[in-house]
């Protein structure tokens, strides 16, 4: 994922987790549901499976260019 796209996704996650004008204290269920939905949406938009791991053998890692 390019840096510019990663920045856009970070902003989208931030606005999903901390919406403007939130008056009431979020419930424990909201604190679990919102990040889960935001990450699942992000993974789905980029065609990654929901159950992907950081070191997933299904995907090859790019080789270091240095």
DSSP file (Angstrom, degrees, kcal/mol; ACC not computed):
  #  RESIDUE AA STRUCTURE BP1 BP2  ACC     N-H-->O    O-->H-N    N-H-->O    O-->H-N    TCO  KAPPA ALPHA  PHI   PSI    X-CA   Y-CA   Z-CA
    1    1 A X              0   0    0      0, 0.0     5,-0.0     0, 0.0     0, 0.0   0.000 360.0 360.0 360.0 127.4    0.0    0.0    0.0
    2    2 A X     >  -     0   0    0      1,-0.1     4,-2.2     4,-0.0     5,-0.2  -0.250 360.0-112.7 -64.9 157.8    1.5    3.4   -0.9
    3    3 A X  H  > S+     0   0    0      1,-0.2     4,-2.4     2,-0.2     5,-0.2   0.894 116.0  54.1 -60.2 -42.7    2.1    5.9    1.8
    4    4 A X  H  > S+     0   0    0      1,-0.2     4,-1.9     2,-0.2    -1,-0.2   0.890 110.4  46.8 -61.8 -38.6   -0.5    8.3    0.5
    5    5 A X  H  > S+     0   0    0      2,-0.2     4,-2.2     1,-0.2    -1,-0.2   0.875 110.3  52.8 -70.2 -37.6   -3.1    5.6    0.6
    6    6 A X  H  X S+     0   0    0     -4,-2.2     4,-2.1     2,-0.2    -2,-0.2   0.882 108.5  50.9 -64.5 -38.2   -2.1    4.5    4.1
    7    7 A X  H  X S+     0   0    0     -4,-2.4     4,-2.2     2,-0.2    -2,-0.2   0.913 109.1  50.8 -65.1 -43.0   -2.5    8.1    5.3
    8    8 A X  H  X S+     0   0    0     -4,-1.9     4,-2.2     1,-0.2    -2,-0.2   0.905 111.3  48.3 -61.2 -41.5   -6.0    8.3    3.8
    9    9 A X  H  X S+     0   0    0     -4,-2.2     4,-2.5     2,-0.2    -1,-0.2   0.873 108.7  53.6 -67.8 -36.9   -6.9    5.0    5.6
   10   10 A X  H  X S+     0   0    0     -4,-2.1     4,-2.3     2,-0.2    -2,-0.2   0.906 110.1  47.5 -63.1 -41.6   -5.5    6.3    8.9
   11   11 A X  H  X S+     0   0    0     -4,-2.2     4,-2.3     2,-0.2    -2,-0.2   0.908 111.5  50.9 -64.8 -42.2   -7.7    9.4    8.6
   12   12 A X  H  X S+     0   0    0     -4,-2.2     4,-1.8     1,-0.2    -2,-0.2   0.902 111.0  48.5 -63.3 -40.8  -10.7    7.3    7.7
   13   13 A X  H  X S+     0   0    0     -4,-2.5     4,-2.4     2,-0.2     5,-0.2   0.917 110.4  51.9 -64.3 -42.6  -10.1    5.0   10.8
   14   14 A X  H  X S+     0   0    0     -4,-2.3     4,-2.4     1,-0.2    -2,-0.2   0.901 111.2  45.9 -61.4 -42.0   -9.7    8.1   13.0
   15   15 A X  H  < S+     0   0    0     -4,-2.3    -1,-0.2     1,-0.2    -2,-0.2   0.823 112.7  51.2 -72.4 -29.5  -13.0    9.6   11.9
   16   16 A X  H  < S+     0   0    0     -4,-1.8     3,-0.4    -5,-0.2    -2,-0.2   0.880 117.3  38.9 -71.6 -37.1  -14.7    6.3   12.3
   17   17 A X  H  < S+     0   0    0     -4,-2.4     2,-0.3     1,-0.2    -2,-0.2   0.836 128.2  30.3 -82.1 -33.8  -13.4    5.8   15.8
   18   18 A X  S  < S-     0   0    0     -4,-2.4    -1,-0.2    -5,-0.2    -2,-0.1  -0.653  80.2-171.6-128.0  74.9  -13.7    9.4   17.0
   19   19 A X    >   -     0   0    0     -3,-0.4     3,-0.9    -2,-0.3     2,-0.1  -0.309  30.2-102.9 -68.9 151.2  -16.7   11.1   15.2
   20   20 A X  T 3  S+     0   0    0      1,-0.2     3,-0.1    -5,-0.1    -1,-0.1  -0.426 101.1  22.4 -68.8 145.3  -17.2   14.8   15.5
   21   21 A X  T 3  S+     0   0    0      1,-0.2     2,-0.8    -2,-0.1    -1,-0.2   0.684  73.6 161.9  75.4  20.0  -20.0   15.9   17.8
   22   22 A X    <   +     0   0    0     -3,-0.9    -1,-0.2     1,-0.2     4,-0.1  -0.640   7.1 172.2 -76.2 112.6  -20.2   12.8   19.9
   23   23 A X        +     0   0    0     -2,-0.8    -1,-0.2    -3,-0.1     2,-0.1   0.898  52.3  62.6 -88.9 -46.6  -22.0   13.9   23.0
   24   24 A X  S    S-     0   0    0      1,-0.1     2,-0.4     3,-0.0     3,-0.0  -0.454  91.1-102.3 -86.1 154.4  -22.7   10.7   24.9
   25   25 A X        -     0   0    0     -2,-0.1    -1,-0.1     1,-0.1    -2,-0.1  -0.598  45.2-115.4 -71.2 128.2  -20.0    8.4   26.4
   26   26 A X        -     0   0    0     -2,-0.4    -1,-0.1     1,-0.1     2,-0.1  -0.329  27.9-119.5 -68.0 149.8  -19.7    5.4   24.1
   27   27 A X     >  -     0   0    0      1,-0.1     4,-2.1    -3,-0.0     5,-0.2  -0.322  25.3-105.8 -81.0 168.8  -20.7    2.0   25.5
   28   28 A X  H  > S+     0   0    0      1,-0.2     4,-1.1     2,-0.2     5,-0.2   0.866 122.6  54.6 -61.9 -36.0  -18.3   -0.9   25.8
   29   29 A X  H  > S+     0   0    0      1,-0.2     4,-2.9     2,-0.2     3,-0.4   0.901 107.5  49.4 -65.1 -41.0  -20.0   -2.6   22.8
   30   30 A X  H  > S+     0   0    0      1,-0.2     4,-2.5     2,-0.2     5,-0.3   0.892 106.0  57.1 -63.8 -39.4  -19.5    0.5   20.7
   31   31 A X  H  < S+     0   0    0     -4,-2.1     4,-0.4     1,-0.2    -1,-0.2   0.771 115.9  36.7 -64.8 -24.8  -15.8    0.6   21.7
   32   32 A X  H  X S+     0   0    0     -4,-1.1     4,-1.3    -3,-0.4    -2,-0.2   0.840 118.2  48.6 -90.5 -40.9  -15.5   -3.0   20.3
   33   33 A X  H  X S+     0   0    0     -4,-2.9     4,-2.8     2,-0.2     5,-0.3   0.909 104.8  56.4 -69.4 -45.0  -17.8   -2.7   17.3
   34   34 A X  H  X S+     0   0    0     -4,-2.5     4,-2.3     1,-0.2     5,-0.2   0.927 110.4  41.3 -60.5 -50.6  -16.5    0.5   15.8
   35   35 A X  H  > S+     0   0    0     -4,-0.4     4,-2.6    -5,-0.3     5,-0.3   0.897 115.2  52.8 -65.8 -35.9  -12.8   -0.5   15.3
   36   36 A X  H  X S+     0   0    0     -4,-1.3     4,-2.4     1,-0.2    -2,-0.2   0.946 112.3  43.9 -62.0 -48.2  -13.8   -3.9   14.1
   37   37 A X  H  X S+     0   0    0     -4,-2.8     4,-2.3     1,-0.2    -1,-0.2   0.888 113.4  51.8 -64.0 -39.4  -16.2   -2.5   11.5
   38   38 A X  H  X S+     0   0    0     -4,-2.3     4,-2.2    -5,-0.3    -2,-0.2   0.921 112.8  43.7 -65.8 -43.8  -13.6    0.1   10.4
   39   39 A X  H  X S+     0   0    0     -4,-2.6     4,-2.7     2,-0.2     5,-0.2   0.894 113.4  51.0 -69.4 -38.9  -10.8   -2.4   10.0
   40   40 A X  H  X S+     0   0    0     -4,-2.4     4,-2.4    -5,-0.3    -2,-0.2   0.896 110.7  49.7 -64.3 -38.7  -13.1   -4.9    8.2
   41   41 A X  H  X S+     0   0    0     -4,-2.3     4,-2.3     2,-0.2    -2,-0.2   0.927 111.8  48.2 -62.9 -45.4  -14.2   -2.2    5.8
   42   42 A X  H  X S+     0   0    0     -4,-2.2     4,-1.2     1,-0.2    -2,-0.2   0.928 113.0  46.9 -62.9 -45.6  -10.6   -1.2    5.1
   43   43 A X  H  <>S+     0   0    0     -4,-2.7     5,-2.8     1,-0.2     3,-0.4   0.911 112.4  50.8 -62.7 -41.8   -9.5   -4.7    4.4
   44   44 A X  H ><5S+     0   0    0     -4,-2.4     3,-1.3     1,-0.2    -1,-0.2   0.873 105.5  55.3 -64.1 -38.3  -12.5   -5.4    2.2
   45   45 A X  H 3<5S+     0   0    0     -4,-2.3    -1,-0.2     1,-0.3    -2,-0.2   0.804 112.5  43.3 -64.7 -28.7  -11.9   -2.2    0.1
   46   46 A X  T 3<5S-     0   0    0     -4,-1.2    -1,-0.3    -3,-0.4    -2,-0.2   0.183 117.0-112.0-104.9  16.2   -8.4   -3.5   -0.6
   47   47 A X  T < 5 +     0   0    0     -3,-1.3     2,-0.4     1,-0.2    -3,-0.2   0.834  68.5 141.2  59.4  38.9   -9.4   -7.1   -1.3
   48   48 A X      < -     0   0    0     -5,-2.8    -1,-0.2    -6,-0.1    -2,-0.1  -0.861  57.0-106.2-104.6 145.4   -7.8   -8.6    1.8
   49   49 A X    >   -     0   0    0     -2,-0.4     3,-1.4     1,-0.1    -1,-0.0  -0.384  23.5-123.5 -68.6 150.6   -9.5  -11.4    3.7
   50   50 A X  T 3  S+     0   0    0      1,-0.3    -1,-0.1    -2,-0.1    -7,-0.1   0.803 109.6  54.8 -63.8 -30.1  -10.9  -10.4    7.1
   51   51 A X  T 3  S+     0   0    0      2,-0.0    -1,-0.3     0, 0.0    -2,-0.1   0.145  78.3 140.5 -93.3  20.6   -8.8  -13.0    8.9
   52   52 A X    <   -     0   0    0     -3,-1.4     2,-0.3     1,-0.1    -4,-0.0  -0.300  38.9-148.5 -65.1 146.7   -5.5  -11.8    7.5
   53   53 A X    >   -     0   0    0      1,-0.1     3,-0.8     0, 0.0    -1,-0.1  -0.737  25.2-111.8-110.1 162.1   -2.5  -11.9    9.9
   54   54 A X  T 3  S+     0   0    0      1,-0.3     2,-0.5    -2,-0.3    -1,-0.1   0.883 119.5  35.0 -61.8 -38.0    0.5   -9.5    9.9
   55   55 A X  T 3  S+     0   0    0      6,-0.0     2,-0.4    -3,-0.0    -1,-0.3  -0.611  86.9 170.3-114.7  69.2    2.8  -12.3    8.9
   56   56 A X    X   -     0   0    0     -3,-0.8     3,-1.2    -2,-0.5    -4,-0.1  -0.695  31.1-152.8 -90.5 126.7    0.4  -14.2    6.6
   57   57 A X  T 3  S+     0   0    0     -2,-0.4    -1,-0.1     1,-0.2     4,-0.0   0.633  89.9  72.7 -73.0 -12.9    1.9  -17.0    4.4
   58   58 A X  T 3  S+     0   0    0      1,-0.1     2,-0.4     2,-0.0    -1,-0.2   0.691  97.6  54.0 -73.0 -17.5   -0.8  -16.5    1.8
   59   59 A X  S <  S-     0   0    0     -3,-1.2     2,-0.3     0, 0.0    -1,-0.1  -0.950  83.4-129.6-122.1 136.4    0.8  -13.2    0.7
   60   60 A X        -     0   0    0     -2,-0.4     2,-0.3     1,-0.0    -3,-0.0  -0.606  22.4-127.7 -83.0 143.9    4.4  -12.7   -0.4
   61   61 A X        -     0   0    0     -2,-0.3     2,-0.1     1,-0.1     3,-0.1  -0.681  28.2-107.4 -87.4 142.3    6.3   -9.9    1.2
   62   62 A X        -     0   0    0     -2,-0.3     2,-0.2     1,-0.1    -1,-0.1  -0.408  38.9-108.3 -66.2 145.5    8.1   -7.4   -1.0
   63   63 A X        -     0   0    0      1,-0.1     2,-0.2    -2,-0.1    -1,-0.1  -0.481  35.4-102.5 -74.9 145.1   11.8   -7.8   -1.1
   64   64 A X        -     0   0    0     -2,-0.2    -1,-0.1     1,-0.1    -3,-0.0  -0.462  25.9-157.8 -67.2 135.4   13.9   -5.1    0.6
   65   65 A X              0   0    0      1,-0.2    -1,-0.1    -2,-0.2    -2,-0.0   0.311 360.0 360.0-100.0   7.6   15.4   -2.7   -1.9
   66   66 A X              0   0    0      0, 0.0    -1,-0.2     0, 0.0    -2,-0.0   0.457 360.0 360.0 -99.9 360.0   18.3   -1.5    0.2
